[in-house]
Amino acid sequence: MEPSYAGGNESQAFDISNENEIESTSKDCSSGRTRKKTSSIWEHYSQQAEDGKYICNYCSRGIVGGGRNGTNGLLGHHKSCPELKKKMRKGDGSGSASVKVGEYVFDELDARRKLADMIVKHEYPLSIVDHDGFKSFCHSLQPLFRVVSRNTIKRDIFKIFEYEKERTMNLLNTNSSRIAITTDMWTANNQKRGFMAVTAHFIDDSWSLNSRLARGLKEHLKRMNAPKHWMLDKLGGAFAFKPSSGPHKSGECLPLIIILRNRLKYALTYREVIAILMQHRVLVDGKVGTDKTYPSSFMGMHTLIACSVAFIYCAK
């Protein structure tokens, strides 16, 4: 049963729940006939005053309505009545703007997840959890919520990443359609550096388009970045430091070998490379001479050779 509200006429109360049972009469000014009031808006107004206006039960203001005027004016005032809004907001009868809620269960873990989602979605800095204004705002919403540190929220974000990664992998494993790969450039809001985003697009079994950001493994990215970092277009070739490590290591670097084939004019043998190293005073044991004319990128290649990673294997 809804509560009853009494207006300026204290002897009369209106029960909102009995909407269909109320039948009051109004005298039509044009014909002198009386007819039933079928609109529910009459529940919120008392009897007609002497000047032909109806008194609002909440603010005691006279509003023109009924007869030729209809109920549009009464409906408009009911939507904007300030006293009615106060009564709707009032929870304990004190007149404050607080809302009294019933049974409510606060889940701190869910609040932390929502906080992490907010930071990721809007690219907020992790330091936002250390701001006094943010802490005060969270305390006003829920005093039981303890704002975590930036390290804790960082771990929460990584947990979200691992969860989404696993969910995406499961979705791709069960996907039977083809996958389209697109690339795009974007710039982070808090940085002035450009990034290339690789996105995979596919249609699932329910014919819904899905898009997921993709990233390569760190080991593969290092090898793919080698041509640009070491300036391999200025080199004559690459070789395996140990013959036993050549064939199986080359198979792991197949994507990079394809790039090297397009950049290298010819491949050197093991003896030719050793001669070049000795000519530029670069020792095989890894010690480098002081010749300033020798490209520093070749020193990086020598380090790569010491790690037994081969691109072009020479049996000699």
Stockholm file with secondary structure:
# STOCKHOLM 1.0

chainA/1-316         MEPSYAGGNESQAFDISNENEIESTSKDCSSGRTRKKTSSIWEHYSQQAEDGKYICNYCSRGIVGGGRNGTNGLLGHHKSCPELKKKMRKGDGSGSASVKVGEYVFDELDARRKLADMIVKHEYPLSIVDHDGFKSFCHSLQPLFRVVSRNTIKRDIFKIFEYEKERTMNLLNTNSSRIAITTDMWTANNQKRGFMAVTAHFIDDSWSLNSRLARGLKEHLKRMNAPKHWMLDKLGGAFAFKPSSGPHKSGECLPLIIILRNRLKYALTYREVIAILMQHRVLVDGKVGTDKTYPSSFMGMHTLIACSVAFIYCAK
#=GR chainA/1-316 SS CCCEEECSCTTCEEETTCGGGCCCEEECTTTCCEEECCCGGGGGEEEECTTSEEEETTTCCEEECSGGGTTHHHHHHHHHCHHHHHHHHCSSSSCCSCCCCCSCCCCHHHHHHHHHHHHHHHTCCGGGGGCHHHHHHHHHHCTTCCCCCHHHHHHHHHHHHHHHHHHHHHHHHTCCSCCEEEEEEEECTTCCCEEEEEEEEEECTTSCEEEEEECCCHHHHHHHHHHHHHTGGGCCCCCCSSGGGHHHHHHHTHHHHHHHHHHCSCCCCHHHHHHHHHHTTBCTTSCBCCCTTSCHHHHHHHHHHHTTCCSSCCCC
#=GC SS_cons         CCCEEECSCTTCEEETTCGGGCCCEEECTTTCCEEECCCGGGGGEEEECTTSEEEETTTCCEEECSGGGTTHHHHHHHHHCHHHHHHHHCSSSSCCSCCCCCSCCCCHHHHHHHHHHHHHHHTCCGGGGGCHHHHHHHHHHCTTCCCCCHHHHHHHHHHHHHHHHHHHHHHHHTCCSCCEEEEEEEECTTCCCEEEEEEEEEECTTSCEEEEEECCCHHHHHHHHHHHHHTGGGCCCCCCSSGGGHHHHHHHTHHHHHHHHHHCSCCCCHHHHHHHHHHTTBCTTSCBCCCTTSCHHHHHHHHHHHTTCCSSCCCC
//
